């Protein structure tokens, strides 16, 4: 069983915009902006909608750069995460009920307070290359717990088709 999710990263070298998750899945961790794909909505439409809901900005230049399959031990559900690079946007970045946005220098990305898989695929993302990956975790990360990676596959790819 697959569940499609989106993740938008706003990146203009040397800065990346991340959000501190304030509630729900992944609470207490820095992450990109995104969430579930609704019925009758494309993955890209969902990415744009979630970014607007979580940071009050509208992506004006967005491109899919990665697909990650995320799973958890003893859970048959697979989260298929479509990762987007947003290189320009309009609007004023604002905190929402779900996320507290903050700019970071790429040298100071807070990996210790992010999902344990991020340190593996962010360097590929930051280099502008496309990627596919699969991570199996013991259980979800939250403010107190950093998920352990049980299995990992990660490849640079020419296209995501």
N, C-alpha and C positions, 0 to 999 in steps of 0.2 A: 504494500500500500504506500503510494507516494503522495506527499503533500507539497505543493509548490509554494515557495516563499521568495521574497525579493530582499536584496540588500544594496543600498546605494551608498557609495563613498564619494564625498565631495573632495576632490583632490586638485590642487593647483600648487605645483612644486614651488616652495618647499613646505607647504602646509596641507594638512588633511583635517577635515571636520569630522569629529566623532561625537556620539551622544552617549551620555550616561543613562542607562536603562533604569527608570524609576519604579517600574512595576512589571509584573508578568514574567514571561519566559526570559531568562538571562538577566534578571534584576541585579543591580549592583555591578554591572560590567560595562565597559566602554564597547561600543559597537557602531556599525554604520546604521543607516536608517532604512526601515523596510518592514515587511510583514507578509501576511497571507494574501494570496491571490483570490479575489472574489469570483463568483460565478459570472459568466459573460464579460470577463475582463481579461485582456492579454497580460502577460507577465510584465511588459514594459509599462502598460497603463497602471498596473498595481504599484510598480516601483515609483512612478511619478506621484500617484495619489498618496502613498504612505509617506513619502518625503514631505509633501505639503502638510499632511496631518501631524507629523512628528517634529518638523522644524520650521514650518510656515514659509517654505521656499518652493519655487517651481523650477524644475530642471529645464534648461533651454538647450543643453547639449548633453545627451546621455547615450552611452554605448555599453552593450553587454560585453563583459570582459572575462567572465568566469561562470562555471557551474560546479557547485559542490554538493555531493550527496552526503548527508549527515545522518548517522544512526546512533542508537543507544543500545547497549547490551540488554538482552531480554525484552526488546521492544521491536515488533515487526515493522513499525512505521518508519519510512525513510523521508527525511526532509530534503527536498531538492531546492537548493538555494541558488537563485540566479543573481549574480553579482554584477552591478552596474557601476561604471565610472561616470560621474557627473563633473564635467569640466567647466560648466557655466550655469548660472541660475539667476532668477530674478526674485525680488522680495527681500524682506528683512528677516534674518535668522532669529527665531524666537524659541524659548523653552516651551514645551508642551507638557501635558499631564504625564506623558510617557517618557519623554527624553529631555535631557539637559545638554544642549550642544556646546562644544568647546573646540577651538582650533588647536592643533598640535603641530609642532615641527616634525618632519619625517624622522629626524634623529631622536625625537623624544616620544615616540608612540608608546603608550603605556601597556605594553604587552602583558605585564604581570597582572593587570586588572582587566584582561580581555579573555575571550575564549582561547583555550590552549592551542587550537588549530591556526589561529590568526598569524602567529609568528612564522608559520610555514608558508602560507600563501600570500601574505601582504607584500613580501619582497618581489614576487612575480607581478602582482598587481601594480606596484609602484614603478616597475620597469616598463609598464605599458604592454606587457605580453598577455595573451589569452591563456587560460588554464582550465583544466578539469581536475577535480579531486574527489576523494572519498575518505571520510573520517568516521571511525566507529569509536564512540566514547563510552565510558562506564555509566555515566549519568549526566544530566544537564549541569552546567555551571550556574552559580548564583553568587550573591555577595560574599558568602562564606566559603564556597567550594569551587575549586577549579577542576573542571572535568579532566579525567585522565584519558589520553589517546590510546586505544587498544590496537587499532589498525589504521594505517595511513597509506594512501596512494595519491600522488600529485604529479601532474604532467603539464608542461607547456604545450599548447596546441596551436595550429595555424588557424583553425576556425572552430566554431561551437555547434555546427550543424550535426 
